[in-house]
Amino acid sequence: MIKVKKMALSNPKYQAHEFFCPYFSSMKDPRRTNKGHHLYPLEEILFLCISAVVSGMDDWTSINMFGHLKLSWLRQYLPYKHGIPSHDVLGKVFAVLDPVQFSACFRDWVDSMAEFTGGEVIAIDGKTICGSDDKAVGKSALHVVSAYASGSRLCLGQEAVAEKSNEITAIPALLKLLTVKDCIITIDAMGCQKAIAGTIIEKEADYILMVKDNQQELREQVEKVFTMNPKVEADITIDAGHGRIEQRTCQAIDNLTFLDDKEDWPGLKSIAKVISERTDKRNGTTSRETRYYISSLSAKPKVIGQAIRSHWAIENNLHWTLDMVFKEDYSLKKKGNSALNYNIIAKMALNIIERETESKSSKPQKRKRAALDDEFRSKLLAS
């Protein structure tokens, strides 16, 4: 699991600023002026944007409006001597802000509030930011590979690539930047690569990698071993919800004698098979799906099955939330680095919202409350 650290500072208003600003103080301001200074310091812009996005603002115009309406609240933390920058200024700043450096600061910030312990499932998966393409200049939509701690609901970092096919190079690059010792890394079929397995083992973590037709020979070998061992230990779980009943059966084998080329996969200890049977409660129809995995874990079907189920949190709790709650795919941030930098801001806001557990409200409700309640917003930023 990941243990979320508690802040030691006692003054909530001080905490709201100090909670993340020190980790972004090393950011280089990309703007240039003859005087060497700006009306709106980068620190003020970053604090404005994260406060506004936590409070439900999803574009530069609404962030600017939030700033004007909440200027007295913002001035409790930073001077804002020249007021609030226009939406054009905000857009221009984030278009030229270095996303690599911003992402590094984001990881430092996450590391400051979480401690890893053994067994935490870290799901890695990619998402295309649909509104980031610009056909006028031949710019394709950005694809961002993220690492997500499923149990603690924290995004740990991201790596951007031009196309989905480049996930194979982005995943090792992202792993090398993360602290994942003793964690379980889960990746879909795109990440089922020997080099990626090797990187995970080098980071002193374990892996569960889905095997599909992109590794056709490996898949055939895994299927063969399960055919030769029809009776193996299994873990069965049943879920009922969303109008259906789903039974998942996870089997695992560690006798890999007849698995060809197993030595080519660093750390490989077991293979797994998950059979999902879904029954529609309305019409009684049943569907069946079988998926295969390779893993550096011992053949414990319950542990492997739970980790595989946890992987889908990155789709449901991160990607879906960025789309439906933070409206990422509907936002037309096409210029320069705007889309990627907003992606980082949104993930910061999501991490902040997820850390607040006392109110038991949904994420959209927390954002609405933060927009209306200055005290609650300060509490969110200080939690």
Short mmCIF file of the C-alpha atoms (twelve columns), coordinates in Angstrom:
data_MODEL
# 
_entry.id   MODEL 
# 
loop_
_atom_site.group_PDB 
_atom_site.id 
_atom_site.type_symbol 
_atom_site.label_atom_id 
_atom_site.label_alt_id 
_atom_site.label_comp_id 
_atom_site.label_asym_id 
_atom_site.label_seq_id 
_atom_site.Cartn_x 
_atom_site.Cartn_y 
_atom_site.Cartn_z 
_atom_site.pdbx_PDB_model_num 
ATOM 1   C CA . MET A 1   0.000   0.000   0.000   1 
ATOM 2   C CA . ILE A 2   0.921   3.685   -0.065  1 
ATOM 3   C CA . LYS A 3   0.817   5.516   3.230   1 
ATOM 4   C CA . VAL A 4   -0.358  9.089   2.711   1 
ATOM 5   C CA . LYS A 5   1.707   11.457  4.793   1 
ATOM 6   C CA . LYS A 6   0.051   14.006  7.059   1 
ATOM 7   C CA . MET A 7   1.303   17.561  6.991   1 
ATOM 8   C CA . ALA A 8   2.887   18.763  10.227  1 
ATOM 9   C CA . LEU A 9   2.079   22.455  9.761   1 
ATOM 10  C CA . SER A 10  -0.679  23.772  12.015  1 
ATOM 11  C CA . ASN A 11  -2.012  26.810  10.151  1 
ATOM 12  C CA . PRO A 12  -4.361  25.678  7.326   1 
ATOM 13  C CA . LYS A 13  -3.932  28.906  5.387   1 
ATOM 14  C CA . TYR A 14  -0.158  28.564  5.523   1 
ATOM 15  C CA . GLN A 15  -0.449  24.900  4.572   1 
ATOM 16  C CA . ALA A 16  -2.632  25.589  1.534   1 
ATOM 17  C CA . HIS A 17  0.253   27.467  -0.073  1 
ATOM 18  C CA . GLU A 18  3.168   25.519  1.379   1 
ATOM 19  C CA . PHE A 19  1.587   22.163  0.539   1 
ATOM 20  C CA . PHE A 20  2.725   22.279  -3.075  1 
ATOM 21  C CA . CYS A 21  4.340   25.609  -3.978  1 
ATOM 22  C CA . PRO A 22  7.837   24.724  -2.624  1 
ATOM 23  C CA . TYR A 23  7.982   21.724  -4.961  1 
ATOM 24  C CA . PHE A 24  7.356   23.952  -7.981  1 
ATOM 25  C CA . SER A 25  9.632   26.825  -6.956  1 
ATOM 26  C CA . SER A 26  12.413  25.483  -9.186  1 
ATOM 27  C CA . MET A 27  10.269  25.908  -12.298 1 
ATOM 28  C CA . LYS A 28  11.948  28.154  -14.841 1 
ATOM 29  C CA . ASP A 29  9.774   30.981  -16.067 1 
ATOM 30  C CA . PRO A 30  9.764   30.687  -19.877 1 
ATOM 31  C CA . ARG A 31  8.729   34.297  -20.440 1 
ATOM 32  C CA . ARG A 32  11.289  36.863  -21.481 1 
ATOM 33  C CA . THR A 33  11.157  40.608  -21.012 1 
ATOM 34  C CA . ASN A 34  13.762  43.325  -21.258 1 
ATOM 35  C CA . LYS A 35  13.209  44.205  -17.612 1 
ATOM 36  C CA . GLY A 36  13.655  40.603  -16.498 1 
ATOM 37  C CA . HIS A 37  10.460  40.543  -14.451 1 
ATOM 38  C CA . HIS A 38  6.734   40.086  -15.010 1 
ATOM 39  C CA . LEU A 39  3.533   41.603  -13.710 1 
ATOM 40  C CA . TYR A 40  2.294   38.115  -12.816 1 
ATOM 41  C CA . PRO A 41  4.929   35.884  -11.161 1 
ATOM 42  C CA . LEU A 42  4.865   32.231  -12.172 1 
ATOM 43  C CA . GLU A 43  4.218   31.175  -8.567  1 
ATOM 44  C CA . GLU A 44  1.036   33.265  -8.494  1 
ATOM 45  C CA . ILE A 45  -0.130  31.814  -11.812 1 
ATOM 46  C CA . LEU A 46  0.420   28.222  -10.656 1 
ATOM 47  C CA . PHE A 47  -1.367  28.801  -7.349  1 
ATOM 48  C CA . LEU A 48  -4.267  30.516  -9.117  1 
ATOM 49  C CA . CYS A 49  -4.661  27.662  -11.597 1 
ATOM 50  C CA . ILE A 50  -4.538  24.781  -9.130  1 
ATOM 51  C CA . SER A 51  -6.957  26.595  -6.793  1 
ATOM 52  C CA . ALA A 52  -9.338  27.278  -9.680  1 
ATOM 53  C CA . VAL A 53  -9.208  23.768  -11.155 1 
ATOM 54  C CA . VAL A 54  -9.833  22.232  -7.723  1 
ATOM 55  C CA . SER A 55  -12.881 24.517  -7.637  1 
ATOM 56  C CA . GLY A 56  -14.344 23.294  -10.927 1 
ATOM 57  C CA . MET A 57  -12.794 25.660  -13.471 1 
ATOM 58  C CA . ASP A 58  -11.671 23.848  -16.640 1 
ATOM 59  C CA . ASP A 59  -10.433 26.527  -19.050 1 
ATOM 60  C CA . TRP A 60  -8.369  29.718  -18.989 1 
ATOM 61  C CA . THR A 61  -11.436 31.981  -19.171 1 
ATOM 62  C CA . SER A 62  -13.130 30.427  -16.133 1 
ATOM 63  C CA . ILE A 63  -9.803  30.355  -14.244 1 
ATOM 64  C CA . ASN A 64  -9.471  34.090  -14.905 1 
ATOM 65  C CA . MET A 65  -13.047 34.650  -13.683 1 
ATOM 66  C CA . PHE A 66  -12.352 32.622  -10.527 1 
ATOM 67  C CA . GLY A 67  -9.256  34.735  -9.870  1 
ATOM 68  C CA . HIS A 68  -11.174 38.016  -10.074 1 
ATOM 69  C CA . LEU A 69  -13.975 36.749  -7.820  1 
ATOM 70  C CA . LYS A 70  -11.607 35.193  -5.277  1 
ATOM 71  C CA . LEU A 71  -8.807  37.748  -5.368  1 
ATOM 72  C CA . SER A 72  -9.109  38.599  -1.655  1 
ATOM 73  C CA . TRP A 73  -8.871  34.876  -0.820  1 
ATOM 74  C CA . LEU A 74  -5.844  34.415  -3.071  1 
ATOM 75  C CA . ARG A 75  -4.116  37.381  -1.431  1 
ATOM 76  C CA . GLN A 76  -4.116  35.541  1.871   1 
ATOM 77  C CA . TYR A 77  -1.311  33.436  0.393   1 
ATOM 78  C CA . LEU A 78  0.464   35.507  -2.265  1 
ATOM 79  C CA . PRO A 79  0.521   39.265  -3.048  1 
ATOM 80  C CA . TYR A 80  -1.138  39.350  -6.498  1 
ATOM 81  C CA . LYS A 81  0.071   42.962  -6.573  1 
ATOM 82  C CA . HIS A 82  -1.072  43.453  -10.156 1 
ATOM 83  C CA . GLY A 83  -4.261  41.424  -9.842  1 
ATOM 84  C CA . ILE A 84  -5.196  38.463  -12.028 1 
ATOM 85  C CA . PRO A 85  -3.681  37.698  -15.453 1 
ATOM 86  C CA . SER A 86  -6.025  37.589  -18.431 1 
ATOM 87  C CA . HIS A 87  -7.046  34.304  -20.012 1 
ATOM 88  C CA . ASP A 88  -4.726  35.104  -22.931 1 
ATOM 89  C CA . VAL A 89  -1.751  35.461  -20.577 1 
ATOM 90  C CA . LEU A 90  -2.627  32.177  -18.851 1 
ATOM 91  C CA . GLY A 91  -2.862  30.379  -22.177 1 
ATOM 92  C CA . LYS A 92  0.434   31.797  -23.418 1 
ATOM 93  C CA . VAL A 93  2.292   30.899  -20.208 1 
ATOM 94  C CA . PHE A 94  1.128   27.283  -20.220 1 
ATOM 95  C CA . ALA A 95  1.789   26.997  -23.948 1 
ATOM 96  C CA . VAL A 96  5.513   27.680  -23.385 1 
ATOM 97  C CA . LEU A 97  5.972   26.187  -19.896 1 
ATOM 98  C CA . ASP A 98  8.368   23.213  -19.996 1 
ATOM 99  C CA . PRO A 99  6.180   20.098  -19.441 1 
ATOM 100 C CA . VAL A 100 9.174   17.878  -18.667 1 
ATOM 101 C CA . GLN A 101 10.247  20.111  -15.796 1 
ATOM 102 C CA . PHE A 102 6.638   20.587  -14.679 1 
ATOM 103 C CA . SER A 103 6.163   16.814  -14.633 1 
ATOM 104 C CA . ALA A 104 9.346   16.359  -12.577 1 
ATOM 105 C CA . CYS A 105 8.086   18.881  -10.015 1 
ATOM 106 C CA . PHE A 106 4.752   17.033  -9.965  1 
ATOM 107 C CA . ARG A 107 6.541   13.767  -9.102  1 
ATOM 108 C CA . ASP A 108 8.501   15.493  -6.311  1 
ATOM 109 C CA . TRP A 109 5.224   16.821  -4.931  1 
ATOM 110 C CA . VAL A 110 3.578   13.380  -4.990  1 
ATOM 111 C CA . ASP A 111 6.637   11.799  -3.347  1 
ATOM 112 C CA . SER A 112 6.381   14.336  -0.542  1 
ATOM 113 C CA . MET A 113 2.917   13.153  0.477   1 
ATOM 114 C CA . ALA A 114 3.113   9.384   -0.011  1 
ATOM 115 C CA . GLU A 115 5.264   6.528   1.260   1 
ATOM 116 C CA . PHE A 116 5.416   3.181   -0.492  1 
ATOM 117 C CA . THR A 117 5.097   -0.138  1.276   1 
ATOM 118 C CA . GLY A 118 5.040   -3.597  -0.253  1 
ATOM 119 C CA . GLY A 119 2.186   -4.819  -2.409  1 
ATOM 120 C CA . GLU A 120 0.776   -1.553  -3.742  1 
ATOM 121 C CA . VAL A 121 -0.549  -2.043  -7.259  1 
ATOM 122 C CA . ILE A 122 0.694   0.600   -9.685  1 
ATOM 123 C CA . ALA A 123 -1.208  0.503   -12.960 1 
ATOM 124 C CA . ILE A 124 0.435   1.949   -16.064 1 
ATOM 125 C CA . ASP A 125 -1.658  2.858   -19.069 1 
ATOM 126 C CA . GLY A 126 -1.972  5.500   -21.763 1 
ATOM 127 C CA . LYS A 127 -4.678  8.000   -22.696 1 
ATOM 128 C CA . THR A 128 -4.997  10.197  -25.753 1 
ATOM 129 C CA . ILE A 129 -5.915  13.849  -25.094 1 
ATOM 130 C CA . CYS A 130 -8.418  14.226  -27.901 1 
ATOM 131 C CA . GLY A 131 -8.622  18.032  -27.883 1 
ATOM 132 C CA . SER A 132 -4.870  18.523  -28.176 1 
ATOM 133 C CA . ASP A 133 -4.517  17.959  -31.931 1 
ATOM 134 C CA . ASP A 134 -4.152  20.855  -34.338 1 
ATOM 135 C CA . LYS A 135 -4.775  19.879  -37.958 1 
ATOM 136 C CA . ALA A 136 -3.904  23.378  -39.143 1 
ATOM 137 C CA . VAL A 137 -0.233  22.827  -38.288 1 
ATOM 138 C CA . GLY A 138 -0.199  19.030  -38.660 1 
ATOM 139 C CA . LYS A 139 -0.038  18.403  -34.905 1 
ATOM 140 C CA . SER A 140 -1.452  15.039  -33.799 1 
ATOM 141 C CA . ALA A 141 -3.203  14.503  -30.466 1 
ATOM 142 C CA . LEU A 142 -0.959  13.880  -27.486 1 
ATOM 143 C CA . HIS A 143 -0.850  10.460  -25.860 1 
ATOM 144 C CA . VAL A 144 0.064   10.443  -22.162 1 
ATOM 145 C CA . VAL A 145 1.232   7.337   -20.299 1 
ATOM 146 C CA . SER A 146 0.417   7.588   -16.591 1 
ATOM 147 C CA . ALA A 147 1.301   5.613   -13.462 1 
ATOM 148 C CA . TYR A 148 -1.545  5.287   -10.964 1 
ATOM 149 C CA . ALA A 149 -1.471  3.845   -7.430  1 
ATOM 150 C CA . SER A 150 -4.755  1.944   -7.519  1 
ATOM 151 C CA . GLY A 151 -5.256  1.420   -3.790  1 
ATOM 152 C CA . SER A 152 -4.455  4.976   -2.744  1 
ATOM 153 C CA . ARG A 153 -5.935  6.653   -5.824  1 
ATOM 154 C CA . LEU A 154 -2.905  8.797   -6.535  1 
ATOM 155 C CA . CYS A 155 -1.443  9.587   -9.935  1 
ATOM 156 C CA . LEU A 156 2.332   9.251   -9.506  1 
ATOM 157 C CA . GLY A 157 3.618   10.607  -12.806 1 
ATOM 158 C CA . GLN A 158 3.291   10.696  -16.576 1 
ATOM 159 C CA . GLU A 159 5.261   10.557  -19.796 1 
ATOM 160 C CA . ALA A 160 3.971   12.105  -23.015 1 
ATOM 161 C CA . VAL A 161 4.416   10.626  -26.488 1 
ATOM 162 C CA . ALA A 162 3.233   11.655  -29.933 1 
ATOM 163 C CA . GLU A 163 1.305   8.454   -30.697 1 
ATOM 164 C CA . LYS A 164 -0.126  5.451   -28.857 1 
ATOM 165 C CA . SER A 165 2.378   3.115   -30.539 1 
ATOM 166 C CA . ASN A 166 5.173   4.893   -28.675 1 
ATOM 167 C CA . GLU A 167 3.960   3.564   -25.318 1 
ATOM 168 C CA . ILE A 168 6.627   0.873   -25.652 1 
ATOM 169 C CA . THR A 169 9.343   3.520   -25.265 1 
ATOM 170 C CA . ALA A 170 7.425   5.759   -22.856 1 
ATOM 171 C CA . ILE A 171 6.740   3.058   -20.245 1 
ATOM 172 C CA . PRO A 172 10.423  2.297   -19.423 1 
ATOM 173 C CA . ALA A 173 11.195  6.026   -19.395 1 
ATOM 174 C CA . LEU A 174 8.391   6.623   -16.879 1 
ATOM 175 C CA . LEU A 175 9.365   3.640   -14.712 1 
ATOM 176 C CA . LYS A 176 12.927  4.902   -14.399 1 
ATOM 177 C CA . LEU A 177 11.614  8.148   -12.875 1 
ATOM 178 C CA . LEU A 178 9.403   6.496   -10.229 1 
ATOM 179 C CA . THR A 179 10.058  4.950   -6.827  1 
ATOM 180 C CA . VAL A 180 8.324   1.580   -7.140  1 
ATOM 181 C CA . LYS A 181 10.360  -0.788  -4.966  1 
ATOM 182 C CA . ASP A 182 8.260   -3.732  -3.668  1 
ATOM 183 C CA . CYS A 183 5.225   -2.620  -5.690  1 
ATOM 184 C CA . ILE A 184 3.300   -4.639  -8.285  1 
ATOM 185 C CA . ILE A 185 3.320   -3.045  -11.750 1 
ATOM 186 C CA . THR A 186 0.380   -3.941  -13.990 1 
ATOM 187 C CA . ILE A 187 0.386   -3.116  -17.711 1 
ATOM 188 C CA . ASP A 188 -1.882  -4.104  -20.594 1 
ATOM 189 C CA . ALA A 189 -0.705  -5.990  -23.683 1 
ATOM 190 C CA . MET A 190 1.124   -3.003  -25.195 1 
ATOM 191 C CA . GLY A 191 3.612   -3.196  -22.311 1 
ATOM 192 C CA . CYS A 192 4.248   -6.934  -22.606 1 
ATOM 193 C CA . GLN A 193 7.861   -6.470  -23.695 1 
ATOM 194 C CA . LYS A 194 11.066  -8.091  -22.431 1 
ATOM 195 C CA . ALA A 195 12.761  -4.709  -21.973 1 
ATOM 196 C CA . ILE A 196 9.856   -3.423  -19.869 1 
ATOM 197 C CA . ALA A 197 9.887   -6.555  -17.705 1 
ATOM 198 C CA . GLY A 198 13.630  -6.048  -17.241 1 
ATOM 199 C CA . THR A 199 13.201  -2.405  -16.222 1 
ATOM 200 C CA . ILE A 200 10.615  -3.378  -13.591 1 
ATOM 201 C CA . ILE A 201 12.914  -6.035  -12.119 1 
ATOM 202 C CA . GLU A 202 15.784  -3.518  -12.067 1 
ATOM 203 C CA . LYS A 203 13.524  -1.178  -10.065 1 
ATOM 204 C CA . GLU A 204 13.059  -4.010  -7.489  1 
ATOM 205 C CA . ALA A 205 9.357   -4.318  -8.252  1 
ATOM 206 C CA . ASP A 206 7.152   -7.131  -9.571  1 
ATOM 207 C CA . TYR A 207 5.090   -7.207  -12.748 1 
ATOM 208 C CA . ILE A 208 1.877   -8.620  -14.164 1 
ATOM 209 C CA . LEU A 209 1.761   -8.155  -17.940 1 
ATOM 210 C CA . MET A 210 -1.211  -9.015  -20.144 1 
ATOM 211 C CA . VAL A 211 -0.427  -11.337 -23.052 1 
ATOM 212 C CA . LYS A 212 -2.301  -10.802 -26.308 1 
ATOM 213 C CA . ASP A 213 -1.754  -11.292 -30.022 1 
ATOM 214 C CA . ASN A 214 1.067   -8.738  -30.139 1 
ATOM 215 C CA . GLN A 215 3.052   -11.563 -28.488 1 
ATOM 216 C CA . GLN A 216 1.327   -14.354 -30.404 1 
ATOM 217 C CA . GLU A 217 3.987   -17.018 -29.832 1 
ATOM 218 C CA . LEU A 218 4.100   -16.293 -26.104 1 
ATOM 219 C CA . ARG A 219 0.309   -16.412 -25.894 1 
ATOM 220 C CA . GLU A 220 0.247   -19.790 -27.633 1 
ATOM 221 C CA . GLN A 221 2.879   -21.080 -25.220 1 
ATOM 222 C CA . VAL A 222 0.911   -19.865 -22.176 1 
ATOM 223 C CA . GLU A 223 -2.309  -21.420 -23.506 1 
ATOM 224 C CA . LYS A 224 -0.413  -24.694 -24.085 1 
ATOM 225 C CA . VAL A 225 0.813   -24.844 -20.480 1 
ATOM 226 C CA . PHE A 226 -2.711  -24.287 -19.135 1 
ATOM 227 C CA . THR A 227 -4.053  -26.994 -21.470 1 
ATOM 228 C CA . MET A 228 -1.471  -29.369 -20.014 1 
ATOM 229 C CA . ASN A 229 -2.528  -28.418 -16.465 1 
ATOM 230 C CA . PRO A 230 -6.343  -28.314 -16.485 1 
ATOM 231 C CA . LYS A 231 -6.670  -28.646 -12.706 1 
ATOM 232 C CA . VAL A 232 -4.805  -25.916 -10.879 1 
ATOM 233 C CA . GLU A 233 -5.580  -23.771 -7.839  1 
ATOM 234 C CA . ALA A 234 -8.123  -21.061 -8.601  1 
ATOM 235 C CA . ASP A 235 -9.555  -17.983 -6.912  1 
ATOM 236 C CA . ILE A 236 -13.176 -17.110 -7.709  1 
ATOM 237 C CA . THR A 237 -14.861 -13.763 -7.126  1 
ATOM 238 C CA . ILE A 238 -18.419 -12.693 -7.939  1 
ATOM 239 C CA . ASP A 239 -19.632 -9.119  -8.428  1 
ATOM 240 C CA . ALA A 240 -23.185 -7.945  -8.968  1 
ATOM 241 C CA . GLY A 241 -23.765 -4.415  -10.172 1 
ATOM 242 C CA . HIS A 242 -24.506 -2.183  -13.166 1 
ATOM 243 C CA . GLY A 243 -27.211 -4.606  -14.275 1 
ATOM 244 C CA . ARG A 244 -24.988 -7.662  -14.522 1 
ATOM 245 C CA . ILE A 245 -23.406 -10.483 -12.543 1 
ATOM 246 C CA . GLU A 246 -19.741 -11.165 -13.208 1 
ATOM 247 C CA . GLN A 247 -17.786 -14.194 -12.041 1 
ATOM 248 C CA . ARG A 248 -13.999 -14.037 -12.366 1 
ATOM 249 C CA . THR A 249 -11.863 -17.150 -12.051 1 
ATOM 250 C CA . CYS A 250 -8.109  -16.628 -11.724 1 
ATOM 251 C CA . GLN A 251 -5.699  -19.547 -12.097 1 
ATOM 252 C CA . ALA A 252 -1.920  -19.401 -11.773 1 
ATOM 253 C CA . ILE A 253 0.904   -21.840 -12.575 1 
ATOM 254 C CA . ASP A 254 4.562   -21.668 -11.536 1 
ATOM 255 C CA . ASN A 255 5.702   -24.910 -13.198 1 
ATOM 256 C CA . LEU A 256 7.020   -23.397 -16.413 1 
ATOM 257 C CA . THR A 257 9.018   -26.406 -17.603 1 
ATOM 258 C CA . PHE A 258 7.153   -26.550 -20.912 1 
ATOM 259 C CA . LEU A 259 7.061   -22.778 -21.506 1 
ATOM 260 C CA . ASP A 260 9.537   -22.141 -24.327 1 
ATOM 261 C CA . ASP A 261 11.919  -19.178 -24.130 1 
ATOM 262 C CA . LYS A 262 10.922  -18.427 -20.528 1 
ATOM 263 C CA . GLU A 263 14.543  -17.472 -19.793 1 
ATOM 264 C CA . ASP A 264 14.163  -14.480 -22.137 1 
ATOM 265 C CA . TRP A 265 11.714  -12.828 -19.751 1 
ATOM 266 C CA . PRO A 266 13.536  -11.263 -16.762 1 
ATOM 267 C CA . GLY A 267 12.168  -12.382 -13.394 1 
ATOM 268 C CA . LEU A 268 9.407   -14.564 -14.833 1 
ATOM 269 C CA . LYS A 269 7.976   -16.905 -12.170 1 
ATOM 270 C CA . SER A 270 4.373   -17.628 -13.105 1 
ATOM 271 C CA . ILE A 271 1.640   -17.401 -15.709 1 
ATOM 272 C CA . ALA A 272 -2.006  -16.603 -15.017 1 
ATOM 273 C CA . LYS A 273 -5.366  -17.129 -16.666 1 
ATOM 274 C CA . VAL A 274 -8.483  -15.082 -15.892 1 
ATOM 275 C CA . ILE A 275 -11.901 -16.243 -17.086 1 
ATOM 276 C CA . SER A 276 -14.663 -13.624 -16.857 1 
ATOM 277 C CA . GLU A 277 -18.297 -14.720 -17.233 1 
ATOM 278 C CA . ARG A 278 -20.820 -11.889 -17.405 1 
ATOM 279 C CA . THR A 279 -24.573 -12.397 -17.177 1 
ATOM 280 C CA . ASP A 280 -26.953 -9.599  -18.104 1 
ATOM 281 C CA . LYS A 281 -29.642 -9.560  -15.387 1 
ATOM 282 C CA . ARG A 282 -32.201 -8.047  -17.755 1 
ATOM 283 C CA . ASN A 283 -32.166 -10.614 -20.536 1 
ATOM 284 C CA . GLY A 284 -30.108 -13.464 -19.068 1 
ATOM 285 C CA . THR A 285 -27.500 -13.470 -21.854 1 
ATOM 286 C CA . THR A 286 -24.011 -14.609 -20.862 1 
ATOM 287 C CA . SER A 287 -20.634 -13.710 -22.350 1 
ATOM 288 C CA . ARG A 288 -17.248 -15.263 -21.604 1 
ATOM 289 C CA . GLU A 289 -13.741 -13.831 -21.971 1 
ATOM 290 C CA . THR A 290 -10.366 -15.432 -21.234 1 
ATOM 291 C CA . ARG A 291 -7.230  -13.358 -20.654 1 
ATOM 292 C CA . TYR A 292 -3.652  -14.483 -20.060 1 
ATOM 293 C CA . TYR A 293 -0.797  -12.890 -18.110 1 
ATOM 294 C CA . ILE A 294 2.842   -13.420 -17.225 1 
ATOM 295 C CA . SER A 295 4.197   -12.395 -13.827 1 
ATOM 296 C CA . SER A 296 7.289   -12.187 -11.647 1 
ATOM 297 C CA . LEU A 297 5.087   -13.064 -8.657  1 
ATOM 298 C CA . SER A 298 4.694   -16.544 -7.219  1 
ATOM 299 C CA . ALA A 299 1.670   -18.496 -8.438  1 
ATOM 300 C CA . LYS A 300 -0.861  -17.166 -5.934  1 
ATOM 301 C CA . PRO A 301 -4.160  -16.764 -7.810  1 
ATOM 302 C CA . LYS A 302 -5.803  -14.598 -5.153  1 
ATOM 303 C CA . VAL A 303 -2.948  -12.070 -5.094  1 
ATOM 304 C CA . ILE A 304 -2.604  -12.023 -8.878  1 
ATOM 305 C CA . GLY A 305 -6.377  -11.847 -9.414  1 
ATOM 306 C CA . GLN A 306 -6.763  -8.900  -7.042  1 
ATOM 307 C CA . ALA A 307 -3.879  -7.050  -8.692  1 
ATOM 308 C CA . ILE A 308 -5.380  -7.581  -12.159 1 
ATOM 309 C CA . ARG A 309 -8.725  -6.234  -10.969 1 
ATOM 310 C CA . SER A 310 -6.983  -3.250  -9.367  1 
ATOM 311 C CA . HIS A 311 -5.404  -2.363  -12.705 1 
ATOM 312 C CA . TRP A 312 -8.705  -1.116  -14.084 1 
ATOM 313 C CA . ALA A 313 -8.753  1.680   -11.489 1 
ATOM 314 C CA . ILE A 314 -6.546  3.673   -13.840 1 
ATOM 315 C CA . GLU A 315 -9.346  3.603   -16.418 1 
ATOM 316 C CA . ASN A 316 -12.225 4.206   -14.008 1 
ATOM 317 C CA . ASN A 317 -10.673 6.567   -11.456 1 
ATOM 318 C CA . LEU A 318 -8.089  8.438   -13.514 1 
ATOM 319 C CA . HIS A 319 -8.837  8.451   -17.256 1 
ATOM 320 C CA . TRP A 320 -12.621 8.526   -16.903 1 
ATOM 321 C CA . THR A 321 -12.393 11.270  -14.268 1 
ATOM 322 C CA . LEU A 322 -10.097 13.408  -16.421 1 
ATOM 323 C CA . ASP A 323 -12.625 13.118  -19.258 1 
ATOM 324 C CA . MET A 324 -15.935 13.392  -17.456 1 
ATOM 325 C CA . VAL A 325 -15.127 15.472  -14.346 1 
ATOM 326 C CA . PHE A 326 -12.277 17.667  -15.611 1 
ATOM 327 C CA . LYS A 327 -13.552 17.780  -19.242 1 
ATOM 328 C CA . GLU A 328 -10.056 17.143  -20.597 1 
ATOM 329 C CA . ASP A 329 -11.113 15.775  -23.981 1 
ATOM 330 C CA . TYR A 330 -13.586 18.627  -24.510 1 
ATOM 331 C CA . SER A 331 -11.064 21.362  -23.845 1 
ATOM 332 C CA . LEU A 332 -9.460  22.868  -26.948 1 
ATOM 333 C CA . LYS A 333 -5.972  23.586  -25.583 1 
ATOM 334 C CA . LYS A 334 -4.054  23.185  -28.827 1 
ATOM 335 C CA . LYS A 335 -1.245  25.725  -28.617 1 
ATOM 336 C CA . GLY A 336 2.222   24.565  -27.677 1 
ATOM 337 C CA . ASN A 337 2.380   22.665  -24.396 1 
ATOM 338 C CA . SER A 338 -1.024  23.819  -23.098 1 
ATOM 339 C CA . ALA A 339 -2.789  20.439  -23.211 1 
ATOM 340 C CA . LEU A 340 0.021   18.544  -21.524 1 
ATOM 341 C CA . ASN A 341 0.545   21.161  -18.808 1 
ATOM 342 C CA . TYR A 342 -3.201  21.289  -18.110 1 
ATOM 343 C CA . ASN A 343 -3.132  17.482  -17.826 1 
ATOM 344 C CA . ILE A 344 -0.620  17.870  -14.988 1 
ATOM 345 C CA . ILE A 345 -2.710  20.581  -13.294 1 
ATOM 346 C CA . ALA A 346 -5.814  18.359  -13.510 1 
ATOM 347 C CA . LYS A 347 -3.934  15.415  -11.999 1 
ATOM 348 C CA . MET A 348 -2.724  17.628  -9.161  1 
ATOM 349 C CA . ALA A 349 -6.313  18.717  -8.505  1 
ATOM 350 C CA . LEU A 350 -7.535  15.115  -8.635  1 
ATOM 351 C CA . ASN A 351 -4.874  13.965  -6.150  1 
ATOM 352 C CA . ILE A 352 -5.842  16.807  -3.808  1 
ATOM 353 C CA . ILE A 353 -9.545  15.943  -4.037  1 
ATOM 354 C CA . GLU A 354 -8.920  12.217  -3.504  1 
ATOM 355 C CA . ARG A 355 -6.964  12.919  -0.291  1 
ATOM 356 C CA . GLU A 356 -10.011 14.541  1.319   1 
ATOM 357 C CA . THR A 357 -12.048 11.681  2.822   1 
ATOM 358 C CA . GLU A 358 -14.073 13.291  5.629   1 
ATOM 359 C CA . SER A 359 -16.914 14.720  3.551   1 
ATOM 360 C CA . LYS A 360 -17.714 11.448  1.662   1 
ATOM 361 C CA . SER A 361 -18.882 13.568  -1.280  1 
ATOM 362 C CA . SER A 362 -18.315 12.755  -4.933  1 
ATOM 363 C CA . LYS A 363 -15.518 14.445  -6.851  1 
ATOM 364 C CA . PRO A 364 -17.900 16.792  -8.740  1 
ATOM 365 C CA . GLN A 365 -19.586 17.736  -5.452  1 
ATOM 366 C CA . LYS A 366 -16.246 18.493  -3.821  1 
ATOM 367 C CA . ARG A 367 -15.310 20.757  -6.719  1 
ATOM 368 C CA . LYS A 368 -18.625 22.628  -6.475  1 
ATOM 369 C CA . ARG A 369 -18.234 23.040  -2.737  1 
ATOM 370 C CA . ALA A 370 -14.667 24.294  -3.207  1 
ATOM 371 C CA . ALA A 371 -15.969 26.916  -5.645  1 
ATOM 372 C CA . LEU A 372 -18.479 28.216  -3.081  1 
ATOM 373 C CA . ASP A 373 -16.748 27.610  0.258   1 
ATOM 374 C CA . ASP A 374 -13.417 29.386  0.827   1 
ATOM 375 C CA . GLU A 375 -12.769 27.449  4.021   1 
ATOM 376 C CA . PHE A 376 -13.338 24.083  2.330   1 
ATOM 377 C CA . ARG A 377 -11.039 25.091  -0.546  1 
ATOM 378 C CA . SER A 378 -8.312  25.978  1.937   1 
ATOM 379 C CA . LYS A 379 -8.864  22.647  3.672   1 
ATOM 380 C CA . LEU A 380 -8.537  20.743  0.384   1 
ATOM 381 C CA . LEU A 381 -5.296  22.461  -0.544  1 
ATOM 382 C CA . ALA A 382 -3.870  21.863  2.941   1 
ATOM 383 C CA . SER A 383 -4.943  18.230  3.374   1 
# 
